[in-house]
Amino acid sequence: MRIGLIICGWILVGVGIVGLVTPIMPGFVFLLMALWCFARSSPRFENWMLEHPRFGESLQAWRREKSMTRKHKVYAIGAIALSIVLSSFSTAPIWIKLVCDAIGLGVAIYLFTRPTRLPKGKCPLRPDNTSDEILRT
């Protein structure tokens, strides 16, 4: 089980990195899934992800506060919207398109309702923040 989670985690890290550099799919979701795999299989790899200079801070904020920066929200929801539009051109049966679009819409709504935080800042809805850090969504 442990080895399987480590392998799955590294596959998800690879897909997540591809998602970070391509506009077609959001990579953060895959990095979150990789973090989940590593949290259950390898404290060393989990720590590597949480301390990573590129995406570690975002993963820590998500784990701690379930919050995202506005930039990340716009990017993720935009990628979901683009995939919904592009799915209308696919040759898949209509019921498959509708199910995929409903899932995408549900994820977009979930992300939209998460707290928005300032970059390198705390969640604006936490009481220990000063008023100049507050961002309204």
MODELLER restraints for C-alpha pairs under 7 A, 6 or more apart:
rsr = mdl.restraints
at = mdl.atoms
rsr.add(forms.Gaussian(group=physical.xy_distance, feature=features.Distance(at['CA:2:A'], at['CA:41:A']), mean=4.99, stdev=0.5))
rsr.add(forms.Gaussian(group=physical.xy_distance, feature=features.Distance(at['CA:5:A'], at['CA:37:A']), mean=5.26, stdev=0.5))
rsr.add(forms.Gaussian(group=physical.xy_distance, feature=features.Distance(at['CA:5:A'], at['CA:38:A']), mean=6.87, stdev=0.5))
rsr.add(forms.Gaussian(group=physical.xy_distance, feature=features.Distance(at['CA:5:A'], at['CA:41:A']), mean=6.06, stdev=0.5))
rsr.add(forms.Gaussian(group=physical.xy_distance, feature=features.Distance(at['CA:6:A'], at['CA:37:A']), mean=6.56, stdev=0.5))
rsr.add(forms.Gaussian(group=physical.xy_distance, feature=features.Distance(at['CA:6:A'], at['CA:38:A']), mean=6.19, stdev=0.5))
rsr.add(forms.Gaussian(group=physical.xy_distance, feature=features.Distance(at['CA:6:A'], at['CA:41:A']), mean=6.18, stdev=0.5))
rsr.add(forms.Gaussian(group=physical.xy_distance, feature=features.Distance(at['CA:9:A'], at['CA:34:A']), mean=4.20, stdev=0.5))
rsr.add(forms.Gaussian(group=physical.xy_distance, feature=features.Distance(at['CA:9:A'], at['CA:37:A']), mean=5.25, stdev=0.5))
rsr.add(forms.Gaussian(group=physical.xy_distance, feature=features.Distance(at['CA:9:A'], at['CA:38:A']), mean=6.12, stdev=0.5))
rsr.add(forms.Gaussian(group=physical.xy_distance, feature=features.Distance(at['CA:10:A'], at['CA:34:A']), mean=6.81, stdev=0.5))
rsr.add(forms.Gaussian(group=physical.xy_distance, feature=features.Distance(at['CA:12:A'], at['CA:30:A']), mean=5.40, stdev=0.5))
rsr.add(forms.Gaussian(group=physical.xy_distance, feature=features.Distance(at['CA:12:A'], at['CA:31:A']), mean=6.39, stdev=0.5))
rsr.add(forms.Gaussian(group=physical.xy_distance, feature=features.Distance(at['CA:12:A'], at['CA:33:A']), mean=6.84, stdev=0.5))
rsr.add(forms.Gaussian(group=physical.xy_distance, feature=features.Distance(at['CA:12:A'], at['CA:34:A']), mean=5.24, stdev=0.5))
rsr.add(forms.Gaussian(group=physical.xy_distance, feature=features.Distance(at['CA:13:A'], at['CA:30:A']), mean=6.63, stdev=0.5))
rsr.add(forms.Gaussian(group=physical.xy_distance, feature=features.Distance(at['CA:13:A'], at['CA:31:A']), mean=5.58, stdev=0.5))
rsr.add(forms.Gaussian(group=physical.xy_distance, feature=features.Distance(at['CA:13:A'], at['CA:34:A']), mean=5.84, stdev=0.5))
rsr.add(forms.Gaussian(group=physical.xy_distance, feature=features.Distance(at['CA:15:A'], at['CA:27:A']), mean=6.94, stdev=0.5))
rsr.add(forms.Gaussian(group=physical.xy_distance, feature=features.Distance(at['CA:15:A'], at['CA:30:A']), mean=6.59, stdev=0.5))
rsr.add(forms.Gaussian(group=physical.xy_distance, feature=features.Distance(at['CA:16:A'], at['CA:27:A']), mean=3.98, stdev=0.5))
rsr.add(forms.Gaussian(group=physical.xy_distance, feature=features.Distance(at['CA:16:A'], at['CA:28:A']), mean=6.18, stdev=0.5))
rsr.add(forms.Gaussian(group=physical.xy_distance, feature=features.Distance(at['CA:16:A'], at['CA:30:A']), mean=4.77, stdev=0.5))
rsr.add(forms.Gaussian(group=physical.xy_distance, feature=features.Distance(at['CA:16:A'], at['CA:31:A']), mean=5.27, stdev=0.5))
rsr.add(forms.Gaussian(group=physical.xy_distance, feature=features.Distance(at['CA:17:A'], at['CA:27:A']), mean=6.12, stdev=0.5))
rsr.add(forms.Gaussian(group=physical.xy_distance, feature=features.Distance(at['CA:18:A'], at['CA:27:A']), mean=6.81, stdev=0.5))
rsr.add(forms.Gaussian(group=physical.xy_distance, feature=features.Distance(at['CA:19:A'], at['CA:25:A']), mean=5.14, stdev=0.5))
rsr.add(forms.Gaussian(group=physical.xy_distance, feature=features.Distance(at['CA:19:A'], at['CA:26:A']), mean=5.05, stdev=0.5))
rsr.add(forms.Gaussian(group=physical.xy_distance, feature=features.Distance(at['CA:19:A'], at['CA:27:A']), mean=3.82, stdev=0.5))
rsr.add(forms.Gaussian(group=physical.xy_distance, feature=features.Distance(at['CA:20:A'], at['CA:26:A']), mean=6.39, stdev=0.5))
rsr.add(forms.Gaussian(group=physical.xy_distance, feature=features.Distance(at['CA:20:A'], at['CA:27:A']), mean=4.78, stdev=0.5))
rsr.add(forms.Gaussian(group=physical.xy_distance, feature=features.Distance(at['CA:23:A'], at['CA:79:A']), mean=6.87, stdev=0.5))
rsr.add(forms.Gaussian(group=physical.xy_distance, feature=features.Distance(at['CA:24:A'], at['CA:79:A']), mean=6.11, stdev=0.5))
rsr.add(forms.Gaussian(group=physical.xy_distance, feature=features.Distance(at['CA:25:A'], at['CA:79:A']), mean=5.96, stdev=0.5))
rsr.add(forms.Gaussian(group=physical.xy_distance, feature=features.Distance(at['CA:26:A'], at['CA:76:A']), mean=5.60, stdev=0.5))
rsr.add(forms.Gaussian(group=physical.xy_distance, feature=features.Distance(at['CA:26:A'], at['CA:79:A']), mean=6.42, stdev=0.5))
rsr.add(forms.Gaussian(group=physical.xy_distance, feature=features.Distance(at['CA:32:A'], at['CA:59:A']), mean=6.92, stdev=0.5))
rsr.add(forms.Gaussian(group=physical.xy_distance, feature=features.Distance(at['CA:35:A'], at['CA:46:A']), mean=5.91, stdev=0.5))
rsr.add(forms.Gaussian(group=physical.xy_distance, feature=features.Distance(at['CA:35:A'], at['CA:49:A']), mean=6.91, stdev=0.5))
rsr.add(forms.Gaussian(group=physical.xy_distance, feature=features.Distance(at['CA:38:A'], at['CA:45:A']), mean=5.94, stdev=0.5))
rsr.add(forms.Gaussian(group=physical.xy_distance, feature=features.Distance(at['CA:38:A'], at['CA:46:A']), mean=4.96, stdev=0.5))
rsr.add(forms.Gaussian(group=physical.xy_distance, feature=features.Distance(at['CA:39:A'], at['CA:46:A']), mean=5.53, stdev=0.5))
rsr.add(forms.Gaussian(group=physical.xy_distance, feature=features.Distance(at['CA:49:A'], at['CA:56:A']), mean=5.69, stdev=0.5))
rsr.add(forms.Gaussian(group=physical.xy_distance, feature=features.Distance(at['CA:50:A'], at['CA:56:A']), mean=4.29, stdev=0.5))
rsr.add(forms.Gaussian(group=physical.xy_distance, feature=features.Distance(at['CA:50:A'], at['CA:57:A']), mean=6.88, stdev=0.5))
rsr.add(forms.Gaussian(group=physical.xy_distance, feature=features.Distance(at['CA:50:A'], at['CA:59:A']), mean=6.23, stdev=0.5))
rsr.add(forms.Gaussian(group=physical.xy_distance, feature=features.Distance(at['CA:50:A'], at['CA:60:A']), mean=6.06, stdev=0.5))
rsr.add(forms.Gaussian(group=physical.xy_distance, feature=features.Distance(at['CA:61:A'], at['CA:67:A']), mean=6.17, stdev=0.5))
rsr.add(forms.Gaussian(group=physical.xy_distance, feature=features.Distance(at['CA:62:A'], at['CA:68:A']), mean=6.77, stdev=0.5))
rsr.add(forms.Gaussian(group=physical.xy_distance, feature=features.Distance(at['CA:65:A'], at['CA:123:A']), mean=6.53, stdev=0.5))
rsr.add(forms.Gaussian(group=physical.xy_distance, feature=features.Distance(at['CA:66:A'], at['CA:114:A']), mean=6.67, stdev=0.5))
rsr.add(forms.Gaussian(group=physical.xy_distance, feature=features.Distance(at['CA:67:A'], at['CA:114:A']), mean=5.71, stdev=0.5))
rsr.add(forms.Gaussian(group=physical.xy_distance, feature=features.Distance(at['CA:67:A'], at['CA:115:A']), mean=4.79, stdev=0.5))
rsr.add(forms.Gaussian(group=physical.xy_distance, feature=features.Distance(at['CA:67:A'], at['CA:116:A']), mean=5.67, stdev=0.5))
rsr.add(forms.Gaussian(group=physical.xy_distance, feature=features.Distance(at['CA:67:A'], at['CA:117:A']), mean=6.21, stdev=0.5))
rsr.add(forms.Gaussian(group=physical.xy_distance, feature=features.Distance(at['CA:67:A'], at['CA:123:A']), mean=6.30, stdev=0.5))
rsr.add(forms.Gaussian(group=physical.xy_distance, feature=features.Distance(at['CA:68:A'], at['CA:115:A']), mean=6.55, stdev=0.5))
rsr.add(forms.Gaussian(group=physical.xy_distance, feature=features.Distance(at['CA:68:A'], at['CA:116:A']), mean=5.24, stdev=0.5))
rsr.add(forms.Gaussian(group=physical.xy_distance, feature=features.Distance(at['CA:68:A'], at['CA:117:A']), mean=5.78, stdev=0.5))
rsr.add(forms.Gaussian(group=physical.xy_distance, feature=features.Distance(at['CA:69:A'], at['CA:116:A']), mean=5.36, stdev=0.5))
rsr.add(forms.Gaussian(group=physical.xy_distance, feature=features.Distance(at['CA:69:A'], at['CA:117:A']), mean=4.95, stdev=0.5))
rsr.add(forms.Gaussian(group=physical.xy_distance, feature=features.Distance(at['CA:69:A'], at['CA:118:A']), mean=5.79, stdev=0.5))
rsr.add(forms.Gaussian(group=physical.xy_distance, feature=features.Distance(at['CA:69:A'], at['CA:119:A']), mean=5.94, stdev=0.5))
rsr.add(forms.Gaussian(group=physical.xy_distance, feature=features.Distance(at['CA:70:A'], at['CA:116:A']), mean=5.93, stdev=0.5))
rsr.add(forms.Gaussian(group=physical.xy_distance, feature=features.Distance(at['CA:73:A'], at['CA:111:A']), mean=6.65, stdev=0.5))
rsr.add(forms.Gaussian(group=physical.xy_distance, feature=features.Distance(at['CA:73:A'], at['CA:112:A']), mean=6.82, stdev=0.5))
rsr.add(forms.Gaussian(group=physical.xy_distance, feature=features.Distance(at['CA:77:A'], at['CA:108:A']), mean=5.38, stdev=0.5))
rsr.add(forms.Gaussian(group=physical.xy_distance, feature=features.Distance(at['CA:80:A'], at['CA:104:A']), mean=6.00, stdev=0.5))
rsr.add(forms.Gaussian(group=physical.xy_distance, feature=features.Distance(at['CA:80:A'], at['CA:108:A']), mean=6.85, stdev=0.5))
rsr.add(forms.Gaussian(group=physical.xy_distance, feature=features.Distance(at['CA:84:A'], at['CA:101:A']), mean=5.65, stdev=0.5))
rsr.add(forms.Gaussian(group=physical.xy_distance, feature=features.Distance(at['CA:87:A'], at['CA:97:A']), mean=6.52, stdev=0.5))
rsr.add(forms.Gaussian(group=physical.xy_distance, feature=features.Distance(at['CA:115:A'], at['CA:123:A']), mean=6.69, stdev=0.5))
rsr.add(forms.Gaussian(group=physical.xy_distance, feature=features.Distance(at['CA:116:A'], at['CA:123:A']), mean=6.65, stdev=0.5))
rsr.add(forms.Gaussian(group=physical.xy_distance, feature=features.Distance(at['CA:116:A'], at['CA:124:A']), mean=6.84, stdev=0.5))
rsr.add(forms.Gaussian(group=physical.xy_distance, feature=features.Distance(at['CA:116:A'], at['CA:135:A']), mean=6.87, stdev=0.5))
rsr.add(forms.Gaussian(group=physical.xy_distance, feature=features.Distance(at['CA:116:A'], at['CA:137:A']), mean=6.46, stdev=0.5))
rsr.add(forms.Gaussian(group=physical.xy_distance, feature=features.Distance(at['CA:117:A'], at['CA:123:A']), mean=4.71, stdev=0.5))
rsr.add(forms.Gaussian(group=physical.xy_distance, feature=features.Distance(at['CA:117:A'], at['CA:124:A']), mean=5.63, stdev=0.5))
rsr.add(forms.Gaussian(group=physical.xy_distance, feature=features.Distance(at['CA:117:A'], at['CA:135:A']), mean=6.82, stdev=0.5))
rsr.add(forms.Gaussian(group=physical.xy_distance, feature=features.Distance(at['CA:124:A'], at['CA:133:A']), mean=6.42, stdev=0.5))
rsr.add(forms.Gaussian(group=physical.xy_distance, feature=features.Distance(at['CA:124:A'], at['CA:134:A']), mean=4.75, stdev=0.5))
rsr.add(forms.Gaussian(group=physical.xy_distance, feature=features.Distance(at['CA:124:A'], at['CA:135:A']), mean=6.13, stdev=0.5))
